Amino acid sequence: IVGILLQIISIALIYHNQSTFFIGCAIFLAGNLASATPINMMITERFSINDQGRERVFMWNYAAMNLGNIIGYSIAGYFQLINNFKNI
């Protein structure tokens, strides 16, 4: 919950003005770190060590994270081409 709240606060700071942009980016990264680790810990605790489903769930978790990174970089590249980030 803390990680998600940090990400919400950071979005408000990123779009507020130019002086809070980098502070918002830093808070967003902290929120992302705070929410990514508990997800992996919950997956670890859900399965026993020898359970075959554990490997499958970790594979899907990391595949979804990689897909999100690809989509995020693609969207960021598109906006960089369109907006050129001249206001930042």
GUSERO-30116 format. One line per field, with one value per atom (N, C-alpha, C): residue number from 1; chain; atom name; x, y, z. Coordinates in pm, 1 decimal. Example, Ala and Ser with C-alpha at 12.3 -4.5 7.8 and 13.67 -1.06 7.14 Angstrom:
% GUSERO-30116
i c(1 | 1 | 1 | 2 | 2 | 2)
ch c(A | A | A | A | A | A)
at c(N | CA | C | N | CA | C)
X c(1319.0 | 1230.0 | 1320.0 | 1285.0 | 1367.0 | 1290.0)
Y c(-569.0 | -450.0 | -330.0 | -225.0 | -106.0 | 3.0)
Z c(780.0 | 780.0 | 780.0 | 708.0 | 714.0 | 787.0)
This chain:
% GUSERO-30116
i c(1 | 1 | 1 | 2 | 2 | 2 | 3 | 3 | 3 | 4 | 4 | 4 | 5 | 5 | 5 | 6 | 6 | 6 | 7 | 7 | 7 | 8 | 8 | 8 | 9 | 9 | 9 | 10 | 10 | 10 | 11 | 11 | 11 | 12 | 12 | 12 | 13 | 13 | 13 | 14 | 14 | 14 | 15 | 15 | 15 | 16 | 16 | 16 | 17 | 17 | 17 | 18 | 18 | 18 | 19 | 19 | 19 | 20 | 20 | 20 | 21 | 21 | 21 | 22 | 22 | 22 | 23 | 23 | 23 | 24 | 24 | 24 | 25 | 25 | 25 | 26 | 26 | 26 | 27 | 27 | 27 | 28 | 28 | 28 | 29 | 29 | 29 | 30 | 30 | 30 | 31 | 31 | 31 | 32 | 32 | 32 | 33 | 33 | 33 | 34 | 34 | 34 | 35 | 35 | 35 | 36 | 36 | 36 | 37 | 37 | 37 | 38 | 38 | 38 | 39 | 39 | 39 | 40 | 40 | 40 | 41 | 41 | 41 | 42 | 42 | 42 | 43 | 43 | 43 | 44 | 44 | 44 | 45 | 45 | 45 | 46 | 46 | 46 | 47 | 47 | 47 | 48 | 48 | 48 | 49 | 49 | 49 | 50 | 50 | 50 | 51 | 51 | 51 | 52 | 52 | 52 | 53 | 53 | 53 | 54 | 54 | 54 | 55 | 55 | 55 | 56 | 56 | 56 | 57 | 57 | 57 | 58 | 58 | 58 | 59 | 59 | 59 | 60 | 60 | 60 | 61 | 61 | 61 | 62 | 62 | 62 | 63 | 63 | 63 | 64 | 64 | 64 | 65 | 65 | 65 | 66 | 66 | 66 | 67 | 67 | 67 | 68 | 68 | 68 | 69 | 69 | 69 | 70 | 70 | 70 | 71 | 71 | 71 | 72 | 72 | 72 | 73 | 73 | 73 | 74 | 74 | 74 | 75 | 75 | 75 | 76 | 76 | 76 | 77 | 77 | 77 | 78 | 78 | 78 | 79 | 79 | 79 | 80 | 80 | 80 | 81 | 81 | 81 | 82 | 82 | 82 | 83 | 83 | 83 | 84 | 84 | 84 | 85 | 85 | 85 | 86 | 86 | 86 | 87 | 87 | 87 | 88 | 88 | 88)
ch c(A | A | A | A | A | A | A | A | A | A | A | A | A | A | A | A | A | A | A | A | A | A | A | A | A | A | A | A | A | A | A | A | A | A | A | A | A | A | A | A | A | A | A | A | A | A | A | A | A | A | A | A | A | A | A | A | A | A | A | A | A | A | A | A | A | A | A | A | A | A | A | A | A | A | A | A | A | A | A | A | A | A | A | A | A | A | A | A | A | A | A | A | A | A | A | A | A | A | A | A | A | A | A | A | A | A | A | A | A | A | A | A | A | A | A | A | A | A | A | A | A | A | A | A | A | A | A | A | A | A | A | A | A | A | A | A | A | A | A | A | A | A | A | A | A | A | A | A | A | A | A | A | A | A | A | A | A | A | A | A | A | A | A | A | A | A | A | A | A | A | A | A | A | A | A | A | A | A | A | A | A | A | A | A | A | A | A | A | A | A | A | A | A | A | A | A | A | A | A | A | A | A | A | A | A | A | A | A | A | A | A | A | A | A | A | A | A | A | A | A | A | A | A | A | A | A | A | A | A | A | A | A | A | A | A | A | A | A | A | A | A | A | A | A | A | A | A | A | A | A | A | A | A | A | A | A | A | A | A | A | A | A | A | A)
at c(N | CA | C | N | CA | C | N | CA | C | N | CA | C | N | CA | C | N | CA | C | N | CA | C | N | CA | C | N | CA | C | N | CA | C | N | CA | C | N | CA | C | N | CA | C | N | CA | C | N | CA | C | N | CA | C | N | CA | C | N | CA | C | N | CA | C | N | CA | C | N | CA | C | N | CA | C | N | CA | C | N | CA | C | N | CA | C | N | CA | C | N | CA | C | N | CA | C | N | CA | C | N | CA | C | N | CA | C | N | CA | C | N | CA | C | N | CA | C | N | CA | C | N | CA | C | N | CA | C | N | CA | C | N | CA | C | N | CA | C | N | CA | C | N | CA | C | N | CA | C | N | CA | C | N | CA | C | N | CA | C | N | CA | C | N | CA | C | N | CA | C | N | CA | C | N | CA | C | N | CA | C | N | CA | C | N | CA | C | N | CA | C | N | CA | C | N | CA | C | N | CA | C | N | CA | C | N | CA | C | N | CA | C | N | CA | C | N | CA | C | N | CA | C | N | CA | C | N | CA | C | N | CA | C | N | CA | C | N | CA | C | N | CA | C | N | CA | C | N | CA | C | N | CA | C | N | CA | C | N | CA | C | N | CA | C | N | CA | C | N | CA | C | N | CA | C | N | CA | C | N | CA | C | N | CA | C | N | CA | C | N | CA | C | N | CA | C | N | CA | C | N | CA | C | N | CA | C)
X c(83.7 | 0.0 | 87.7 | 196.8 | 286.3 | 345.8 | 386.4 | 444.0 | 345.9 | 222.1 | 120.7 | 92.2 | 86.2 | 64.7 | 179.5 | 302.0 | 416.4 | 408.0 | 363.8 | 351.8 | 243.5 | 133.4 | 27.0 | 76.3 | 144.4 | 198.9 | 299.8 | 381.1 | 484.6 | 424.4 | 314.7 | 250.3 | 203.5 | 148.9 | 106.2 | 225.6 | 339.1 | 458.0 | 518.4 | 514.3 | 571.6 | 496.8 | 366.1 | 286.7 | 258.4 | 307.5 | 279.7 | 355.6 | 486.7 | 567.8 | 707.8 | 791.2 | 924.7 | 1015.0 | 999.9 | 1091.0 | 1067.2 | 947.4 | 919.0 | 925.7 | 962.9 | 965.3 | 1060.8 | 1184.4 | 1284.3 | 1257.2 | 1201.6 | 1160.8 | 1050.8 | 955.9 | 849.1 | 902.0 | 1001.5 | 1062.6 | 1130.0 | 1200.7 | 1268.3 | 1166.9 | 1059.4 | 956.8 | 887.3 | 868.4 | 807.5 | 894.5 | 1025.2 | 1116.2 | 1112.7 | 1106.8 | 1098.5 | 967.5 | 859.0 | 731.1 | 729.5 | 793.1 | 802.1 | 883.5 | 993.3 | 1075.6 | 998.5 | 921.7 | 846.3 | 732.7 | 681.9 | 571.7 | 617.1 | 733.6 | 779.6 | 831.3 | 901.7 | 958.1 | 850.9 | 748.3 | 646.2 | 572.8 | 556.6 | 489.0 | 569.8 | 699.8 | 784.1 | 788.1 | 784.6 | 783.3 | 652.6 | 540.8 | 412.1 | 408.3 | 466.8 | 472.8 | 557.1 | 668.6 | 756.7 | 684.4 | 609.1 | 540.0 | 418.6 | 364.3 | 242.8 | 270.4 | 389.2 | 421.4 | 530.2 | 529.4 | 639.2 | 759.8 | 874.4 | 998.8 | 993.7 | 935.2 | 934.4 | 812.2 | 728.1 | 606.9 | 641.2 | 588.6 | 616.3 | 547.6 | 436.8 | 366.2 | 442.4 | 533.3 | 612.2 | 695.0 | 761.5 | 843.0 | 756.2 | 639.4 | 550.0 | 501.2 | 467.4 | 419.4 | 530.7 | 652.4 | 764.0 | 792.5 | 779.8 | 801.7 | 699.2 | 572.3 | 468.3 | 485.8 | 528.4 | 551.4 | 661.6 | 774.6 | 884.4 | 852.2 | 775.5 | 734.3 | 645.2 | 554.2 | 467.3 | 547.3 | 646.3 | 730.3 | 808.9 | 863.0 | 938.0 | 846.9 | 727.1 | 632.1 | 595.7 | 576.2 | 548.2 | 663.3 | 786.6 | 903.0 | 908.7 | 882.0 | 884.4 | 777.1 | 657.3 | 549.1 | 581.7 | 635.5 | 670.6 | 777.0 | 881.8 | 986.9 | 933.2 | 844.0 | 786.5 | 701.7 | 619.6 | 536.4 | 623.6 | 726.6 | 816.7 | 888.3 | 930.8 | 994.6 | 900.2 | 775.8 | 675.7 | 655.7 | 638.7 | 617.8 | 742.3 | 858.8 | 980.5 | 984.8 | 943.8 | 941.3 | 835.9 | 722.1 | 612.2 | 634.2 | 671.4 | 679.2 | 819.6 | 920.8 | 1060.3 | 1096.6 | 1009.8 | 1033.7 | 1092.2 | 1047.6 | 1100.5 | 1065.8 | 956.7 | 913.9 | 985.0 | 1062.1 | 1126.4 | 1264.5)
Y c(-119.4 | 0.0 | 125.0 | 121.0 | 236.7 | 264.3 | 160.1 | 178.2 | 241.1 | 198.3 | 254.2 | 399.9 | 429.7 | 568.2 | 658.8 | 608.9 | 687.5 | 714.3 | 615.2 | 634.2 | 736.1 | 735.7 | 833.9 | 974.7 | 989.0 | 1120.4 | 1167.9 | 1075.1 | 1114.2 | 1163.1 | 1103.5 | 1149.0 | 1292.7 | 1325.2 | 1463.2 | 1558.6 | 1515.9 | 1601.4 | 1615.4 | 1508.5 | 1512.0 | 1613.1 | 1614.5 | 1702.9 | 1838.8 | 1862.5 | 1989.2 | 2104.6 | 2099.0 | 2200.1 | 2143.8 | 2224.9 | 2179.3 | 2155.2 | 2231.5 | 2217.9 | 2090.7 | 2035.2 | 1912.3 | 1787.6 | 1803.3 | 1689.2 | 1579.7 | 1615.6 | 1515.1 | 1456.5 | 1535.7 | 1482.7 | 1379.8 | 1409.9 | 1314.7 | 1187.1 | 1198.8 | 1079.0 | 992.6 | 1055.8 | 981.1 | 911.4 | 979.8 | 918.8 | 805.1 | 819.4 | 711.6 | 586.3 | 603.7 | 488.4 | 422.0 | 502.8 | 446.1 | 370.0 | 423.3 | 353.9 | 225.0 | 226.5 | 106.1 | -1.5 | 37.6 | -56.3 | -112.9 | -27.1 | -70.8 | -166.6 | -159.7 | -248.8 | -373.8 | -371.7 | -488.2 | -598.4 | -562.7 | -663.1 | -742.7 | -680.4 | -760.1 | -857.6 | -826.0 | -918.9 | -1047.1 | -1035.9 | -1155.1 | -1232.0 | -1161.1 | -1229.0 | -1304.6 | -1247.1 | -1316.4 | -1441.6 | -1433.2 | -1552.3 | -1660.2 | -1621.0 | -1718.0 | -1787.2 | -1713.4 | -1771.5 | -1853.9 | -1831.4 | -1902.5 | -2048.8 | -2079.8 | -2214.7 | -2275.8 | -2409.6 | -2477.3 | -2483.3 | -2517.9 | -2516.5 | -2615.7 | -2730.5 | -2834.5 | -2829.2 | -2731.1 | -2721.5 | -2680.0 | -2753.1 | -2724.4 | -2595.4 | -2560.5 | -2439.4 | -2312.3 | -2320.1 | -2204.1 | -2149.3 | -2235.3 | -2192.3 | -2127.7 | -2184.4 | -2131.8 | -1990.6 | -1971.2 | -1840.3 | -1736.1 | -1773.1 | -1678.8 | -1644.5 | -1741.1 | -1716.5 | -1615.6 | -1633.9 | -1540.9 | -1403.6 | -1399.3 | -1271.6 | -1192.9 | -1255.1 | -1185.6 | -1154.6 | -1241.8 | -1213.2 | -1088.9 | -1075.7 | -958.2 | -832.1 | -843.5 | -727.4 | -684.2 | -778.7 | -745.4 | -685.0 | -738.8 | -683.0 | -539.5 | -515.0 | -379.3 | -284.9 | -333.3 | -248.9 | -215.9 | -313.1 | -289.7 | -188.5 | -205.1 | -112.1 | 27.5 | 34.5 | 164.7 | 237.0 | 167.6 | 230.2 | 270.8 | 190.6 | 226.1 | 352.1 | 360.4 | 479.7 | 601.4 | 584.9 | 697.3 | 743.9 | 651.7 | 689.0 | 762.8 | 717.3 | 785.6 | 928.8 | 947.4 | 1082.0 | 1168.9 | 1107.6 | 1185.6 | 1236.7 | 1154.3 | 1198.5 | 1305.7 | 1292.3 | 1387.3 | 1517.7 | 1510.6 | 1629.8 | 1688.0 | 1608.4 | 1650.0 | 1695.0 | 1683.2 | 1720.0 | 1860.1 | 1953.1 | 2089.3 | 2162.3 | 2125.6 | 2195.2 | 2149.2 | 2043.1 | 1989.0 | 2045.3)
Z c(0.0 | 0.0 | 0.0 | 74.5 | 80.0 | -57.8 | -128.4 | -261.4 | -358.3 | -354.6 | -443.8 | -407.3 | -278.4 | -236.2 | -280.3 | -270.0 | -316.7 | -466.8 | -542.2 | -686.3 | -719.9 | -647.3 | -670.9 | -638.5 | -526.3 | -488.7 | -592.1 | -641.8 | -738.3 | -869.2 | -913.5 | -1036.9 | -1021.3 | -904.1 | -879.2 | -882.7 | -830.0 | -830.6 | -969.8 | -1048.2 | -1182.8 | -1269.5 | -1259.0 | -1344.2 | -1281.1 | -1159.6 | -1092.6 | -1159.7 | -1159.0 | -1228.4 | -1252.0 | -1314.4 | -1352.1 | -1232.8 | -1128.1 | -1014.3 | -934.3 | -940.4 | -865.5 | -952.8 | -1080.0 | -1171.6 | -1125.0 | -1094.3 | -1056.9 | -918.5 | -829.8 | -698.3 | -718.2 | -806.3 | -836.8 | -898.3 | -986.6 | -1046.5 | -940.1 | -847.6 | -741.6 | -650.3 | -617.0 | -532.0 | -606.2 | -737.3 | -815.1 | -812.1 | -827.9 | -821.8 | -684.4 | -579.3 | -444.5 | -426.4 | -478.3 | -469.9 | -549.7 | -665.5 | -746.9 | -675.6 | -614.2 | -538.8 | -419.5 | -354.1 | -236.0 | -271.2 | -393.1 | -428.7 | -503.7 | -567.7 | -643.1 | -551.5 | -448.3 | -358.0 | -283.6 | -227.4 | -158.2 | -248.9 | -377.7 | -467.8 | -479.7 | -497.4 | -507.4 | -375.3 | -265.0 | -135.0 | -114.2 | -156.4 | -143.0 | -230.5 | -349.5 | -434.8 | -368.3 | -308.7 | -242.0 | -127.6 | -48.4 | 66.7 | 27.1 | -89.7 | -132.5 | -166.3 | -214.0 | -258.9 | -171.7 | -162.9 | -94.7 | -189.0 | -134.5 | -211.8 | -328.6 | -309.3 | -412.2 | -503.4 | -488.4 | -568.7 | -711.6 | -810.4 | -950.5 | -997.1 | -935.3 | -973.8 | -940.7 | -846.3 | -804.4 | -920.4 | -993.4 | -1106.9 | -1215.4 | -1238.6 | -1341.2 | -1303.8 | -1176.9 | -1132.0 | -1139.9 | -1099.7 | -1110.8 | -1256.6 | -1345.7 | -1487.3 | -1539.7 | -1506.3 | -1550.7 | -1486.7 | -1362.5 | -1295.0 | -1365.6 | -1391.4 | -1457.4 | -1603.3 | -1669.7 | -1807.0 | -1810.9 | -1715.9 | -1710.0 | -1678.9 | -1591.1 | -1560.9 | -1685.4 | -1760.1 | -1881.8 | -1987.7 | -2001.1 | -2096.5 | -2058.0 | -1929.0 | -1882.2 | -1911.0 | -1895.9 | -1928.0 | -2076.5 | -2161.3 | -2306.3 | -2344.5 | -2290.4 | -2321.3 | -2268.6 | -2148.0 | -2090.0 | -2170.1 | -2210.6 | -2291.5 | -2428.3 | -2485.0 | -2615.0 | -2604.8 | -2501.8 | -2482.7 | -2454.6 | -2372.7 | -2343.7 | -2470.4 | -2554.0 | -2679.7 | -2772.8 | -2777.0 | -2859.5 | -2811.1 | -2680.3 | -2628.7 | -2644.0 | -2640.5 | -2663.1 | -2806.6 | -2900.9 | -3040.5 | -3063.6 | -2999.5 | -3021.0 | -2945.5 | -2817.8 | -2732.9 | -2721.0 | -2742.3 | -2728.0 | -2588.3 | -2494.1 | -2354.5 | -2342.0 | -2422.9 | -2420.9 | -2292.5 | -2228.7 | -2107.7 | -1982.2 | -1991.0 | -1870.7 | -1854.1)
